[in-house]
Amino acid sequence: MATAVETLDKLERRITITVPVADVKAEVEKRLKLRARTAKAPGFRPGKVPIKMVAAQYGYQVETEVLNDKVGRAFNDAANENNLRVAGYPRIEPKTDGDAAEGAIVFNATFEVFPEVKVGDLSAADVERTRTEVTDAEIDKTIDILRKQRVHYHVKGEQDAHGDGGPDQSAQNGNRVTIDFIGKIDGVEFQGGKADDYAFVLGEGRMLPEFEAATVGLKVGQSKTFTLAFPADYHGKDVAGKTAEFTITLKKLEWAHLPEIDAEFAKSLGVPDGDLAKMRDDIKLNLEREVGTRVKARTKDSVMDSLIKCTELEVPKALIDQDVERLVEMTRQDMAQRGMDVKNAPFPPELFTAQAERRVRLGLILGEVVKTNKLQATPEQVKAQVEEFAQSYEDPQQVLKYYFSDRNRLAEVEALVLEENVVNYVLGKSKVTDKLVAFDELMGNNAQA
């Protein structure tokens, strides 16, 4: 039923499939008779509808099903006979060139095959292994961030258990100010340029620099008028690139009180007995866990880049297209979960093509490395990885149950372990350079207050 395999391109192949018309008719008649047993029509009891009426109603649908089944089966048989590893789905079209044999229907099945993956000499590959130290300085900085997250404010000048904020009664960076403001452009108020009882903390960058600079130094009840030039790329298009005149009045001034680093502070962080040494140990453990995750991710990226560079590989377009579809759908679902209207939102495939190509390429390479070097994830490794996940939760047993009760969740862990096996294998074979990365650089914005 299938002819020889034609090579159209590096990975593209074509098979001509011939289906005898008699076989199609025989199968159609067989299926129509089966359907007639339960078919319904006005004026007839169920199962008593004449076969001609059944054929008129369902004939086209059944014939299409039969053709799809026979062509699909013939394609699979031909692929198996020729030991072809088909990538993606075949494109099956009626053959229009040439004369078809009498009493036969002919189709062309065009498809791609999986490529041969040739991983190069890993001993010549350069890999960067990231390292980052967690010192007392990082612990102190984290404690400072945690204190700022628990800040509370008191009116400046009013004495209470925490003091009065000091003798300076003017607005300074770190103070929370409450103001009224009104802005005008060419003497006319503009939309969004007026507010009453607007509160913000000076120095946090929530307002434009000119606005904050004008507020610094004011005392309660004082006003100031100043000009402000909106940036050309300002989010408010009506005022972008224009100059406004603002008048602000300071109505309330509060100073920030940070909690003391004491037993109560430690208890607020989940240390039951308020032991400060235990608090620092817990913070260090959490930092080291986060650092470990990010260090592994950076090292893995370097390993994957090295594998791509040293591997010869043609990537099937069909697999890239499939992955683009997956990425588009994942993005659509993510945006919908964030409350965004994605019904008519455009998702151009080209935005995802490069990412999909890399994902497919790496998937093929990793598959070859794992198969060749027997790096499959073992049950012991999977269990150890799940237990490591569980350590960061209050109830580790619940986490273990969460993963081991669902095969799909466990498969995700297996994929992570498999990647780690590949990373460790490549690190053991390649030229590795250790790179010490500063804590703040590794953590990025998360290291900031």
C-alpha positions in Angstrom: 0.0 0.0 0.0 3.0 2.3 0.3 5.8 3.1 -2.1 9.5 3.8 -1.3 10.5 6.7 0.9 11.5 9.9 -1.0 14.0 12.3 0.5 12.9 15.9 -0.2 15.3 17.8 2.2 17.7 17.1 5.1 14.8 15.9 7.3 11.8 16.0 5.0 10.5 12.8 3.5 7.5 11.7 1.4 5.6 8.5 1.1 3.0 7.7 -1.5 0.1 5.8 -0.1 -2.4 3.9 -2.3 -5.7 2.8 -0.9 -7.9 0.4 -2.9 -11.4 1.8 -3.5 -12.9 -1.6 -3.0 -11.5 -1.8 0.5 -12.9 1.6 1.4 -16.3 0.7 0.0 -16.4 -2.6 1.9 -15.4 -0.9 5.2 -18.0 1.9 4.7 -20.8 -0.6 4.1 -19.7 -2.5 7.2 -19.8 0.6 9.4 -23.1 1.9 7.9 -24.7 -1.5 8.7 -23.5 -1.2 12.3 -24.8 2.4 12.5 -28.2 1.3 11.0 -28.8 -0.9 14.1 -29.3 2.2 16.3 -30.1 4.9 13.7 -33.3 6.9 14.2 -35.5 8.7 11.7 -39.1 10.1 11.7 -41.6 7.4 11.0 -39.2 4.5 11.7 -38.5 2.5 14.8 -34.9 2.7 16.1 -32.8 0.2 14.1 -35.4 -0.1 11.3 -34.3 2.9 9.2 -33.6 1.8 5.6 -29.9 1.5 4.8 -30.2 4.0 1.9 -31.5 6.6 4.3 -28.6 5.8 6.7 -26.1 6.1 3.9 -27.6 9.5 2.8 -27.3 10.9 6.3 -24.0 9.4 7.4 -22.3 8.2 4.2 -19.9 11.2 3.8 -18.9 11.2 7.4 -18.3 7.5 7.5 -16.3 7.5 4.3 -14.1 10.3 5.6 -13.5 8.3 8.8 -12.6 5.2 6.8 -10.2 7.0 4.6 -8.5 8.7 7.5 -8.2 5.3 9.3 -6.8 3.5 6.3 -4.4 6.2 5.3 -3.2 6.6 8.8 -2.7 2.9 9.3 -0.9 2.6 5.9 1.4 5.5 6.9 2.3 4.0 10.3 3.0 0.6 8.6 5.3 2.3 6.1 7.1 4.3 8.7 7.7 1.1 10.8 8.8 -0.9 7.8 11.3 1.7 6.9 12.4 2.3 10.5 11.5 6.0 10.3 11.2 8.1 13.5 8.6 10.6 12.5 8.8 14.1 14.0 5.5 15.8 14.4 2.5 14.9 12.2 2.5 14.1 8.5 0.8 16.4 6.0 -1.4 14.1 3.9 -2.8 15.4 0.6 -4.4 13.7 -2.4 -1.8 13.1 -5.1 -2.6 15.1 -8.2 0.4 14.4 -10.4 0.7 11.2 -12.4 -1.9 8.6 -13.1 -3.4 6.7 -10.2 -4.0 3.0 -10.6 -7.5 2.1 -11.6 -9.7 1.4 -8.6 -7.3 3.2 -6.2 -7.0 6.5 -4.3 -3.5 7.9 -3.9 -2.2 10.2 -1.3 1.2 11.9 -0.6 2.3 11.9 3.0 5.0 14.6 3.6 6.7 14.7 7.0 9.9 15.2 8.8 12.1 12.6 10.6 14.1 13.0 13.8 17.6 14.1 13.1 20.9 12.3 13.9 22.3 14.0 17.0 26.1 14.2 17.1 27.4 15.5 20.4 31.0 16.7 20.0 34.0 16.3 22.2 32.9 17.5 25.6 36.5 17.6 26.9 36.9 20.7 24.6 33.8 22.4 25.9 34.1 25.5 28.2 31.6 25.6 31.1 31.3 28.3 33.7 30.3 27.0 37.2 28.8 29.8 39.3 29.7 30.1 43.0 28.3 32.6 45.6 29.1 32.9 49.3 26.6 33.7 52.0 28.4 35.7 54.6 27.4 37.6 57.7 27.0 40.7 55.6 24.3 39.1 53.5 22.5 37.9 56.7 22.7 41.5 58.1 21.3 42.9 54.9 18.4 40.4 54.9 17.6 41.3 58.5 17.6 45.0 57.5 15.2 44.2 54.7 12.9 42.2 57.0 12.9 45.1 59.5 11.9 47.5 56.7 9.1 45.2 55.7 7.7 45.5 59.3 8.1 49.3 59.5 5.4 51.4 61.1 5.0 55.2 61.3 4.5 57.8 64.0 3.6 61.4 63.7 6.7 63.5 63.8 6.9 65.6 66.9 4.4 63.6 68.9 6.0 61.8 71.9 5.2 58.1 72.4 6.8 55.0 73.6 9.2 55.0 70.6 10.1 58.7 70.8 9.1 61.8 68.8 11.2 61.4 65.6 13.9 63.9 66.6 14.1 67.7 66.6 13.9 68.1 62.8 10.3 68.7 62.0 10.9 69.0 58.2 10.2 66.2 55.6 13.2 64.1 54.9 14.0 60.9 53.0 12.5 57.9 54.8 9.6 60.0 56.2 6.0 59.2 55.1 4.3 62.4 53.9 0.6 63.1 53.3 0.1 66.0 50.8 -2.5 67.8 48.7 -1.3 68.7 45.2 -2.7 70.4 42.1 -1.0 70.6 38.8 -1.6 72.9 35.8 -0.4 73.1 32.3 -0.6 76.6 30.7 -2.7 77.6 33.7 -5.3 74.8 33.2 -5.7 71.8 35.5 -5.2 68.5 33.8 -6.7 65.1 34.4 -4.8 63.2 37.1 -2.9 66.3 38.2 -4.8 66.8 41.5 -5.1 64.7 44.7 -6.0 65.2 48.3 -4.4 63.3 51.2 -2.0 61.6 49.0 0.6 59.6 51.0 4.0 58.3 50.0 7.4 57.6 51.5 10.2 60.0 50.4 13.2 58.4 48.8 11.4 55.3 47.6 11.1 56.6 44.0 7.4 56.4 43.8 7.1 60.0 42.6 9.1 61.8 39.9 12.5 63.1 41.3 11.4 66.8 41.0 8.3 66.1 43.0 10.2 64.4 45.8 12.9 67.2 45.8 10.2 69.8 46.2 8.6 67.9 49.2 11.9 67.5 51.1 12.3 70.2 53.7 8.7 71.2 54.0 7.0 71.4 57.4 3.4 70.6 58.1 1.1 73.4 56.8 3.8 74.7 54.4 3.2 74.8 50.6 5.6 75.0 47.6 5.1 75.8 43.9 7.5 74.3 41.4 7.7 73.3 37.7 8.0 69.7 36.6 8.9 68.6 33.1 7.2 65.2 32.3 9.5 62.8 30.4 8.7 62.2 26.7 8.0 58.5 27.4 5.8 59.2 30.5 3.0 56.7 30.8 0.4 59.5 30.7 0.3 60.4 27.0 -1.7 63.6 27.6 1.1 65.2 29.6 4.2 63.3 28.2 6.9 65.8 27.2 5.0 68.8 28.7 5.9 71.1 31.6 3.5 71.5 34.5 3.3 73.8 37.4 2.5 72.1 40.7 1.6 73.4 44.1 1.9 71.0 47.0 0.9 71.4 50.7 2.2 69.1 53.4 -0.6 68.0 55.7 1.0 65.2 57.7 4.5 64.1 58.4 5.5 60.7 59.9 8.8 59.1 60.8 9.6 55.5 60.3 10.1 53.3 63.3 11.9 50.0 62.6 11.5 47.1 65.0 14.4 46.4 67.2 16.4 43.2 66.6 15.2 41.4 69.7 13.4 38.3 70.8 10.0 39.7 69.7 11.4 40.4 66.2 12.8 36.8 66.1 9.4 35.4 67.1 7.7 37.4 64.3 10.0 35.5 61.9 8.9 32.2 63.2 11.5 31.5 65.9 9.3 30.3 68.8 11.7 31.0 71.7 13.0 34.3 70.2 16.6 33.0 70.0 18.5 35.5 67.9 21.3 33.0 67.0 18.6 30.6 65.8 17.0 33.4 63.8 20.3 34.1 62.0 20.9 30.4 61.4 17.4 30.1 59.8 18.0 33.2 57.7 21.3 31.8 56.5 19.8 28.4 55.7 17.0 30.1 53.6 19.6 32.3 51.8 21.8 29.3 51.1 18.8 27.4 49.7 17.9 30.3 47.4 21.5 30.9 46.4 21.9 27.2 45.7 18.8 27.2 43.3 20.1 30.3 41.4 23.7 29.0 41.2 22.4 25.7 39.8 20.3 27.6 37.3 23.3 29.7 36.1 25.6 26.7 35.8 22.9 24.7 34.0 22.5 27.5 31.5 26.2 27.5 30.8 26.2 23.7 30.4 23.3 23.9 28.0 25.0 26.6 25.9 28.1 24.4 25.7 26.0 21.4 24.5 24.4 23.5 21.8 27.7 24.8 20.6 29.4 21.4 20.3 26.4 19.5 18.8 25.6 19.2 15.1 21.9 19.1 14.7 19.1 19.9 12.2 16.0 20.8 14.1 12.6 19.6 12.7 10.4 22.5 11.8 7.3 20.5 12.8 8.6 20.1 16.4 9.3 23.9 16.6 5.8 24.7 15.4 4.3 22.4 18.0 6.3 24.0 20.7 5.4 27.5 19.6 1.7 26.4 19.9 2.4 25.2 23.5 4.2 28.4 24.4 1.4 30.6 23.0 -1.2 28.6 25.0 0.9 28.8 28.2 1.2 32.5 27.7 -2.5 32.9 27.1 -3.4 30.9 30.2 -0.9 32.8 32.3 -2.3 36.2 31.2 -5.9 35.0 31.7 -5.0 33.9 35.3 -3.6 37.4 35.9 -7.0 38.8 35.0 -6.1 40.1 31.6 -8.5 40.0 28.7 -6.9 37.6 26.2 -9.9 36.9 24.0 -8.8 39.2 21.2 -5.2 39.6 22.2 -2.7 38.8 19.4 0.0 36.2 20.0 2.3 36.4 16.9 4.1 33.0 16.6 7.4 34.7 15.6 7.6 36.0 19.2 8.0 32.5 20.4 10.0 30.9 17.6 13.5 31.4 19.0 12.6 30.1 22.4 10.8 27.1 20.9 13.8 26.3 18.6 16.2 26.3 21.6 13.8 24.2 23.7 13.4 21.6 20.9 17.2 21.6 20.2 18.1 21.1 23.8 15.4 18.4 24.2 16.9 16.4 21.3 20.5 16.8 22.6 19.6 15.9 26.2 17.7 12.8 25.0 20.8 11.7 23.1 23.2 12.4 26.0 20.9 10.6 28.5 20.4 7.6 26.2 24.1 7.2 25.3 25.4 7.6 28.8 22.5 6.0 30.7 21.7 9.1 32.8 18.1 8.3 33.5 16.7 9.5 36.8 16.6 6.8 39.5 13.8 6.4 42.0 16.2 7.2 44.8 17.2 10.5 43.1 13.6 11.5 42.6 12.8 10.8 46.2 15.8 12.8 47.4 14.8 15.7 45.2 11.2 15.7 46.5 12.5 15.6 50.1 14.7 18.6 49.3 11.7 20.5 48.1 9.8 19.5 51.3 12.5 21.0 53.6 11.4 24.5 52.9 7.8 23.9 54.0 6.2 23.7 57.5 4.7 20.3 56.8 7.2 18.2 54.7 5.0 15.1 54.8 2.2 17.0 53.0 4.7 18.0 50.3 5.8 14.4 49.9 2.2 13.3 49.6 1.5 16.0 47.1 4.2 14.7 44.7 4.0 11.0 45.2 0.2 11.0 44.8 0.3 12.3 41.2 2.3 10.7 38.4 2.4 14.0 36.4 4.0 15.9 39.3 6.5 13.2 39.8 7.4 13.3 36.1 8.2 17.0 36.5 10.6 16.1 39.3 12.1 13.3 37.2 12.8 15.8 34.4 14.6 18.1 36.9 16.7 15.2 38.1 17.5 14.1 34.6 18.7 17.6 33.7 20.9 17.6 36.9 22.4 14.3 35.9 23.3 15.7 32.5 24.8 18.9 34.1 26.9 16.8 36.4 28.0 14.5 33.6 29.1 17.5 31.4 30.8 19.2 34.3 32.8 16.0 34.8 33.9 15.9 31.1 34.4 19.6 30.2 36.8 22.4 31.0 35.2 24.0 34.0 35.9 27.6 35.2 34.6 28.6 38.6 33.2 32.1 38.6 32.5 33.8 41.9 29.4 36.0 41.6 28.6 38.6 44.2 25.5 37.9 46.3 23.7 41.1 45.2 24.4 40.3 41.5 23.1 36.8 41.8 19.9 37.8 43.7 19.2 40.9 41.5 16.3 43.0 42.8 15.5 40.5 45.5 18.6 41.7 47.3 17.3 45.3 47.5 15.3 46.8 50.3 
